[in-house]
Amino acid sequence: MVKMTKSKTFQAYLPHCHRTYSCIHCRAHLANHDELISKASDLDSKLIKQGSNASSPSTGRISSFQGSQGRAYLFNSVVNVGCGPAEERVLLTGLHAVADIYCENCKTTLGWKYEHAFESSQKYKEGKFIIELAHMIKDNGWE
């Protein structure tokens, strides 16, 4: 459960008894480890630049993710994150509508949210969040 408070710097603090991920730039809590779906080089996370053609891999779900700045994690839900406007992007696993996400505290772009997947094999990503490892650290109880 997320504890909401007005007297703290961040909009939401995750419980100290759980392993959490925080923004590496300002230490705002971002996600509880229980919300992690999949770790680290989904081919669809690398954006195909203008004029490139991409085909979807035949394997369907890929268990790891790759962002524009390296490895990334896929989460069910996040906190202290704002969302930009959705736009269609051709990724290696097909066409997706995605919105960049940023830390509400320091405004650093962290990754993106999958708003819509046009390929049926990618529908499981809808409403989920990608956060790049370059922008987060592990907090609370990691040993």
Sine and cosine of phi, psi and omega as CSV:
sin_phi,cos_phi,sin_psi,cos_psi,sin_omega,cos_omega
0.00,0.00,0.65,-0.76,-0.01,-1.00
-1.00,-0.01,0.76,-0.65,0.04,-1.00
-1.00,-0.06,0.88,-0.48,0.00,-1.00
-1.00,-0.04,0.65,-0.76,-0.02,-1.00
-0.51,-0.86,0.53,-0.85,0.04,-1.00
-0.98,-0.19,-0.32,0.95,-0.07,-1.00
-1.00,0.10,-0.08,1.00,-0.02,-1.00
-0.98,-0.21,0.19,-0.98,-0.01,-1.00
-0.93,0.36,-0.65,0.76,-0.10,-0.99
-0.99,-0.10,0.33,-0.94,0.00,-1.00
-0.94,0.35,-0.59,0.81,-0.04,-1.00
-0.62,-0.79,0.63,-0.77,0.11,-0.99
-0.90,-0.43,0.72,-0.70,0.06,-1.00
-1.00,0.07,0.46,-0.89,-0.05,-1.00
-0.84,0.54,0.64,-0.77,-0.01,-1.00
-0.94,0.35,-0.29,0.96,-0.03,-1.00
-0.99,0.17,-0.13,0.99,-0.02,-1.00
-0.94,-0.33,0.48,-0.88,0.12,-0.99
-0.95,0.32,0.74,-0.67,-0.06,-1.00
-0.75,-0.66,0.26,-0.96,0.12,-0.99
-0.91,-0.41,0.68,-0.74,-0.03,-1.00
-0.79,-0.62,0.35,-0.94,0.07,-1.00
-0.91,0.42,0.79,-0.61,-0.03,-1.00
-0.93,0.36,-0.36,0.93,-0.08,-1.00
-1.00,0.06,-0.56,0.83,-0.07,-1.00
-0.71,-0.70,-0.05,1.00,0.03,-1.00
0.94,0.35,0.28,0.96,0.11,-0.99
-0.91,0.42,0.69,-0.73,0.07,-1.00
-0.89,0.46,0.64,-0.77,0.01,-1.00
-0.88,-0.47,-0.67,0.74,-0.08,-1.00
-0.35,-0.94,0.47,-0.88,0.12,-0.99
-1.00,0.05,0.61,-0.80,0.00,-1.00
-0.84,0.54,-0.49,0.87,0.02,-1.00
-0.90,0.43,-0.33,0.94,0.00,-1.00
-1.00,0.00,-0.04,1.00,0.01,-1.00
-0.95,0.32,0.80,-0.59,0.03,-1.00
-0.99,-0.12,-0.76,0.66,-0.12,-0.99
-0.48,-0.88,0.62,-0.78,-0.02,-1.00
-0.99,-0.13,0.31,-0.95,0.24,-0.97
0.36,0.93,0.84,-0.55,0.34,0.94
-0.61,-0.80,0.93,0.36,0.03,-1.00
-0.94,0.33,0.83,-0.56,-0.07,-1.00
-0.87,0.49,-0.46,0.89,-0.06,-1.00
-0.97,0.25,-0.19,0.98,-0.04,-1.00
-0.98,0.20,-0.31,0.95,0.08,-1.00
-0.99,0.13,0.88,-0.48,-0.03,-1.00
-0.94,0.35,0.67,-0.75,0.08,-1.00
-1.00,0.04,0.85,-0.52,-0.05,-1.00
-0.94,0.33,0.22,-0.97,-0.07,-1.00
-0.77,0.64,0.71,-0.70,0.07,-1.00
1.00,0.08,-0.13,0.99,-0.01,-1.00
-1.00,0.07,0.51,-0.86,0.09,-1.00
-0.95,-0.32,0.70,-0.71,0.01,-1.00
-0.78,-0.62,0.58,-0.82,0.09,-1.00
-0.90,-0.44,0.52,-0.86,0.00,-1.00
-0.96,0.27,0.65,-0.76,0.08,-1.00
-0.92,0.38,0.53,-0.85,-0.05,-1.00
-0.98,0.20,-0.07,1.00,-0.07,-1.00
-0.99,0.17,-0.17,0.99,-0.02,-1.00
0.97,0.25,-0.84,-0.54,-0.03,-1.00
-0.93,0.37,0.68,-0.74,0.07,-1.00
-0.89,-0.45,0.71,-0.71,-0.18,-0.98
-1.00,0.10,-0.11,0.99,0.01,-1.00
-0.77,-0.64,0.34,-0.94,-0.16,-0.99
-0.77,-0.64,0.53,-0.85,-0.01,-1.00
-0.76,-0.65,0.82,-0.57,0.06,-1.00
-0.99,-0.14,-0.08,-1.00,-0.02,-1.00
-0.93,0.37,-0.36,0.93,0.00,-1.00
-0.90,-0.43,0.40,0.91,0.05,-1.00
0.87,-0.49,-0.39,-0.92,-0.07,-1.00
-0.87,0.49,0.46,-0.89,-0.04,-1.00
-0.54,-0.84,0.32,-0.95,0.05,-1.00
-0.89,-0.45,0.52,-0.85,0.07,-1.00
-0.97,-0.24,0.79,-0.61,-0.03,-1.00
-0.86,-0.51,0.52,-0.85,0.13,-0.99
-0.93,0.36,-0.71,0.71,-0.04,-1.00
-0.55,-0.84,0.40,-0.92,-0.01,-1.00
-0.66,-0.75,0.26,-0.97,0.07,-1.00
-0.78,-0.62,0.28,-0.96,0.04,-1.00
0.84,0.55,0.55,0.83,-0.05,-1.00
-0.81,-0.59,0.72,-0.69,0.10,-0.99
-0.98,-0.21,0.31,-0.95,-0.10,-1.00
-0.81,-0.59,0.76,-0.65,0.09,-1.00
-0.99,0.13,-0.11,-0.99,0.00,-1.00
-0.95,0.31,0.56,-0.83,0.04,-1.00
-0.96,0.27,0.58,-0.82,0.09,-1.00
-0.57,-0.82,0.47,-0.88,0.02,-1.00
-0.99,0.14,0.74,-0.67,0.04,-1.00
-0.73,-0.68,0.67,-0.75,0.09,-1.00
-1.00,0.04,0.91,-0.41,0.03,-1.00
-0.95,-0.30,0.15,-0.99,-0.08,-1.00
-0.90,0.44,-0.38,0.92,0.06,-1.00
-0.99,-0.13,0.23,0.97,0.08,-1.00
0.87,-0.50,-0.14,-0.99,-0.03,-1.00
-0.99,0.17,0.75,-0.67,0.04,-1.00
-0.71,-0.70,0.50,-0.86,0.23,-0.97
-0.99,-0.14,0.88,-0.48,-0.04,-1.00
-0.78,-0.63,0.42,-0.91,0.06,-1.00
-0.79,-0.61,0.78,-0.63,0.06,-1.00
-0.89,0.46,0.60,-0.80,0.06,-1.00
-0.90,-0.44,0.49,-0.87,-0.05,-1.00
-0.63,-0.77,0.40,-0.92,0.07,-1.00
-0.93,0.36,0.81,-0.59,0.00,-1.00
-0.91,0.42,-0.42,0.91,-0.05,-1.00
-0.99,0.12,-0.80,0.60,-0.09,-1.00
-0.96,-0.28,-0.07,1.00,0.07,-1.00
0.93,0.36,0.25,0.97,0.05,-1.00
-0.95,0.31,0.72,-0.69,0.10,-1.00
-0.94,0.35,0.80,-0.60,-0.10,-1.00
-0.97,-0.26,-0.49,0.87,-0.10,-1.00
0.20,-0.98,-0.70,-0.71,0.01,-1.00
-0.42,-0.91,0.24,-0.97,0.09,-1.00
-0.93,-0.38,0.72,-0.70,0.09,-1.00
-0.99,0.16,0.93,-0.36,0.03,-1.00
-1.00,0.06,-0.65,0.76,-0.04,-1.00
-0.43,-0.90,0.68,-0.73,0.10,-1.00
-0.92,-0.38,0.77,-0.64,-0.04,-1.00
-1.00,0.06,-0.35,0.94,0.06,-1.00
-1.00,-0.01,0.73,-0.68,-0.05,-1.00
-0.88,0.48,-0.54,0.84,0.00,-1.00
-0.95,0.32,-0.20,0.98,-0.03,-1.00
-0.96,-0.28,0.06,1.00,-0.05,-1.00
-0.86,0.51,-0.46,0.89,-0.01,-1.00
-0.88,0.48,-0.32,0.95,-0.02,-1.00
-0.99,0.14,-0.30,0.95,-0.08,-1.00
-0.85,0.52,0.75,-0.66,0.00,-1.00
0.99,0.16,0.03,1.00,-0.02,-1.00
-0.99,-0.14,0.26,-0.97,-0.12,-0.99
-0.84,-0.54,0.71,-0.71,0.14,-0.99
-0.98,-0.21,0.79,-0.61,0.15,-0.99
-0.83,-0.56,0.78,-0.62,-0.01,-1.00
-0.97,0.23,0.66,-0.75,0.00,-1.00
-0.86,0.51,-0.46,0.89,0.01,-1.00
-0.88,0.48,-0.30,0.96,-0.07,-1.00
-0.91,-0.40,0.13,0.99,-0.01,-1.00
-0.63,-0.77,0.40,-0.92,0.06,-1.00
-0.77,-0.63,0.33,-0.94,0.04,-1.00
-1.00,0.02,0.69,-0.72,0.04,-1.00
-0.78,-0.63,0.38,-0.93,0.18,-0.98
0.87,0.49,0.98,-0.18,0.20,-0.98
0.99,0.14,0.21,0.98,0.07,-1.00
-1.00,0.01,0.85,-0.53,0.03,-1.00
-0.71,-0.71,0.00,0.00,0.00,0.00
